[in-house]
Amino acid sequence: DLKLTLARKENIDLKIYDISGKLIKDLHHGNLNPGAHTFSITTNPGTYIAVLKYGRGVVRRKFVVW
């Protein structure tokens, strides 16, 4: 699971890419209210990159699925 917490309502774009840059899953596009949010990720074992775009910038995090 991928978890994120928002301090305020945000318009976000959350996507998962494989290590080669191929889009694997578009998890969310649109507004999210403040608070904790959990997104389920079902994929094959490997290394992935989560990309979160929001009003103030972009956050990228690499993660491994075993």
N, C-alpha and C positions, 0 to 999 in steps of 0.2 A: 504494500500500500504506500501511497505517497500522501503525506500530510502537510497541510499548510494552514497558517493562522493569519487572518487579516485583522488589522486594527480598525479599518473602516471599509465601507462599500467600495469595491474596485471592479473595473472592467478588465478582465484578464483573458489571456490566451495561453493555455497550458498544453504543451505537446511533448511527446516522447520520440526520440530519434535513436537509431542504432549508432554504433561507433563510426560507421562509414558515412553518416549523415542522412540516411534514408528515414523518412517519416514512418514511424511504427504505429502511433496512436495519437489522435487528437482528443485529449481528455476533456477540455472545456474551452468554450469561447463565449464570453458574455459577462454579465454582472454576477458578483458573489457578495453576499452580505458579510458584515463583520463576524468574526468568530473562527472556530476550527472547522476545517473541511478535510475529508479523506477521499482519495480517489483510488479505486482498485485497479491494479495493473496486472493483467494476465498475459505473459509472454514467455518465450523460450529463454533458457539460461543464456546469459551473455552480459556485455557491458552496454549501458544505455546512457543517454543524456536527457534530462528533463529540462525544458526551456519554458520559463514563466515570463511572459511579457505583461506589463501592467503600466499604469499611468506614469510612474516615476522611473521606469527603466526595464532592464532585462536581467533575470537571474538564471544561471545555468549550473546544473549539478549533475555530476557523473555518479552512476550507481551500478551495482552488479546484482544480477538475478542468478541465484544458484539453482 
